[in-house]
């Protein structure tokens, strides 16, 4: 079972993420969207959206630092494991609260606002279940680390992190991950399930960067209000024609 969970399943998740994303880009470009529901309701969205998105970005950044950067590197620049733990746990609990409050508002909005609920698909519901489960499992781990910072298995940088890095050079350290406490096993399995779903849900937009907004021309808006015409030109209602010859 350990071989399958920590030596096979990670590659199934990677194949799903990479292959599914390529498939989605090639055959479902018009579906590559968050299916924004801002037109239906914006008050709750203005609160929950930023809380969730900024919170989840902080969560992702914390995971990247904790899993990718070896413990020996932080020790080499003078950061003790105790200091690192309190910084990571403190930042993690703030990010977790923001993310959970944000996603809670978004779920409440989706359930109580009629048009938004009607636009909710079955894979949206599945996505929310797996996403919230991953957030709750991660928040529980962070909370345990704050309550008992010297407890057994708190230092995931000796178990989960080496296993995570070993996946990418195709020598998965199954024993390291197997030695981690059960709460880490549950969190990692839910996390892999979430990544399997990413290409097939609205979460696929995490791979989209709106770089074209930096280079597109300005959008010019013209008012429909009546204004004095410049010079001797007669006043007009509506928009002035652009690029066509005036025919009076």
Secondary structure, 3 states (H helix, E strand, C coil): CHHHHHHHHHHHHHHHHHHHHHHHHHHCHHHCCCCCCCCCCCHHHHHHHHHHHHHHHHHHHHHHHHHHCCHHHHHHCCCCHHHHHHHHHHHHHHHHHHHHHHHHHHHHHHHHCHHHHHCCCHHHHHHHHHHHHHHHHHHHHHHHHHHCCCCCCCCHHHCHHHHHHHHCCCCCCHHHHHCCCHHHHHHHHHHHHHHHHHCCCHHHHHHCCCHHHHCCCCCCCCCCCCCCCCCCCCCCCCCCCCCCCCCC
